[in-house]
Amino acid sequence: MNPEPISSDESLDDENDLAIHPMWWIGLALLILLAIFVAVKGIGFFLTVLSPPMPPLPVIAEEFSHDSEYHGRDTWVYTVPQDVQMLASFYESEGGVCHFEPTCTRTEATQDNGCGLVKAICQGQYSAATVNIFWEAEAMPADPQGETSRLTLIRLIDWSGTGALNDLDK
């Protein structure tokens, strides 16, 4: 038995079967680009989940306490050797909106309890990756002279990206 000779048409078909069509290379390149795009977008969110950015904080603040009611809502209390007005100016320079209130009402007023002093309440927000981060800073005088302040800082992370600043009250 003699083997049958291979025709030239059959050998071309075998070569075409072994060669990868150029459209496969283009598809593979697009798939790799899509994977890189998703990874770049996702890594920011992943890092925000692992280590959420802090709200603005004066450099000279000394932490007194920290409480985390649930993941995404934190409250810190600091002592800051600055008056309330300087802290309000700092938070306004960080994009916050501040307003001032008395530290107590007229019915609570006595000379010994520090009434007549003013506290500042500042609120702001910023975005990190695809999350909104809301913050509120309340600065109250910590001494009768008002030279040192007690700063309560609240951070709320809106994982959905659809929250509002008034969600800090919840």
C-alpha positions as CSV (number, residue, x, y, z in Angstrom):
1,M,0.0,0.0,0.0
2,N,1.2,3.3,-1.0
3,P,0.2,6.3,1.0
4,E,-2.0,8.7,-1.0
5,P,-0.3,11.9,-1.9
6,I,-1.5,15.0,0.0
7,S,-2.9,17.6,-2.3
8,S,-1.9,21.2,-2.0
9,D,-5.4,22.2,-1.0
10,E,-5.3,19.9,2.0
11,S,-2.0,21.2,3.2
12,L,-3.3,24.8,3.0
13,D,-6.3,23.8,5.2
14,D,-4.0,22.3,7.8
15,E,-1.9,25.5,7.9
16,N,-5.0,27.7,8.3
17,D,-6.1,25.5,11.1
18,L,-2.8,26.0,12.9
19,A,-2.6,29.7,12.3
20,I,-4.4,32.1,14.7
21,H,-6.7,34.5,12.9
22,P,-5.8,38.2,13.4
23,M,-9.3,38.9,14.9
24,W,-8.4,36.6,17.8
25,W,-5.3,38.8,18.6
26,I,-7.5,41.9,18.4
27,G,-10.1,40.3,20.7
28,L,-7.4,39.2,23.2
29,A,-5.9,42.7,23.2
30,L,-9.3,44.3,23.9
31,L,-9.9,41.8,26.7
32,I,-6.6,42.7,28.3
33,L,-7.3,46.4,28.0
34,L,-10.8,45.9,29.6
35,A,-9.2,43.9,32.5
36,I,-6.7,46.7,33.1
37,F,-9.4,49.3,33.0
38,V,-11.5,47.4,35.5
39,A,-8.5,46.8,37.8
40,V,-7.5,50.5,37.8
41,K,-11.1,51.5,38.7
42,G,-11.6,48.8,41.2
43,I,-8.3,49.2,43.0
44,G,-9.3,52.7,44.2
45,F,-12.5,51.4,45.7
46,F,-10.7,48.4,47.2
47,L,-8.1,50.6,48.9
48,T,-10.9,53.0,50.2
49,V,-12.6,50.0,51.8
50,L,-9.4,48.8,53.4
51,S,-8.2,52.2,54.6
52,P,-10.7,55.0,54.2
53,P,-9.1,58.5,54.0
54,M,-9.3,60.7,57.1
55,P,-11.4,63.9,57.2
56,P,-9.3,67.1,57.4
57,L,-7.6,67.4,60.7
58,P,-5.2,70.1,62.0
59,V,-1.7,68.9,62.4
60,I,-1.4,69.8,66.1
61,A,-4.5,67.9,67.2
62,E,-4.1,65.3,69.9
63,E,-6.5,62.4,69.9
64,F,-8.5,61.9,73.0
65,S,-10.9,59.1,71.9
66,H,-12.1,57.2,68.9
67,D,-15.4,55.3,68.4
68,S,-16.6,53.4,65.4
69,E,-20.3,52.6,65.6
70,Y,-20.2,50.6,62.4
71,H,-17.8,50.3,59.4
72,G,-18.0,53.6,57.6
73,R,-19.0,55.8,60.6
74,D,-16.3,57.0,62.9
75,T,-16.2,59.7,65.7
76,W,-13.0,61.1,67.0
77,V,-12.5,63.6,69.9
78,Y,-9.4,65.7,69.9
79,T,-7.8,68.4,72.0
80,V,-6.5,71.3,69.8
81,P,-4.4,74.2,71.2
82,Q,-6.3,76.7,69.0
83,D,-9.4,78.7,69.5
84,V,-12.7,77.9,67.8
85,Q,-12.4,80.7,65.3
86,M,-9.0,79.4,64.0
87,L,-10.5,75.9,63.7
88,A,-13.5,77.2,61.8
89,S,-11.1,79.0,59.4
90,F,-9.1,75.8,58.9
91,Y,-12.2,73.8,58.0
92,E,-13.5,76.5,55.7
93,S,-10.1,76.4,53.9
94,E,-10.7,72.7,53.5
95,G,-14.0,73.3,51.7
96,G,-16.3,73.1,54.7
97,V,-19.2,75.3,55.5
98,C,-19.3,76.5,59.1
99,H,-21.8,78.2,61.4
100,F,-21.5,79.3,65.0
101,E,-23.8,78.6,68.0
102,P,-23.7,79.5,71.6
103,T,-22.4,76.7,73.9
104,C,-25.5,76.8,76.1
105,T,-28.9,78.3,76.3
106,R,-29.9,81.2,78.6
107,T,-31.7,78.9,81.0
108,E,-28.5,77.0,81.5
109,A,-26.4,80.1,81.9
110,T,-24.3,80.5,85.0
111,Q,-20.9,82.1,85.4
112,D,-19.1,78.9,86.1
113,N,-20.3,76.7,83.2
114,G,-18.6,78.6,80.4
115,C,-21.7,80.1,78.9
116,G,-21.2,83.0,76.6
117,L,-18.6,81.1,74.6
118,V,-19.3,80.1,71.0
119,K,-18.9,76.7,69.3
120,A,-18.3,76.2,65.6
121,I,-20.0,73.4,63.5
122,C,-18.4,72.7,60.1
123,Q,-19.5,70.2,57.5
124,G,-18.1,69.1,54.2
125,Q,-17.6,66.3,51.8
126,Y,-15.1,64.8,49.3
127,S,-15.0,61.8,47.0
128,A,-12.5,59.0,47.1
129,A,-12.7,56.4,44.3
130,T,-16.5,56.0,43.8
131,V,-17.5,56.7,47.4
132,N,-18.6,60.0,49.0
133,I,-17.1,60.8,52.4
134,F,-19.0,63.3,54.6
135,W,-17.5,64.9,57.6
136,E,-18.6,67.2,60.5
137,A,-16.4,69.0,62.9
138,E,-17.7,70.5,66.1
139,A,-15.2,72.8,67.9
140,M,-16.0,73.9,71.4
141,P,-13.9,75.8,73.9
142,A,-12.1,73.5,76.3
143,D,-11.1,76.2,78.8
144,P,-12.8,79.4,80.0
145,Q,-10.3,81.5,78.1
146,G,-11.2,79.7,74.8
147,E,-7.5,79.2,73.9
148,T,-7.8,75.4,73.7
149,S,-10.6,73.6,71.9
150,R,-12.3,70.2,72.1
151,L,-12.8,69.0,68.5
152,T,-15.4,66.3,67.8
153,L,-14.9,64.9,64.2
154,I,-17.4,62.6,62.6
155,R,-16.7,60.8,59.3
156,L,-19.5,59.0,57.4
157,I,-18.6,57.0,54.3
158,D,-21.4,56.6,51.8
159,W,-20.5,53.3,50.0
160,S,-23.3,53.7,47.5
161,G,-22.3,57.1,46.4
162,T,-25.9,58.4,46.6
163,G,-26.0,59.9,50.2
164,A,-26.3,63.4,51.3
165,L,-24.6,65.6,53.9
166,N,-27.6,65.4,56.3
167,D,-27.0,61.6,56.6
168,L,-24.4,62.5,59.3
169,D,-27.3,63.0,61.7
170,K,-28.4,59.3,61.5
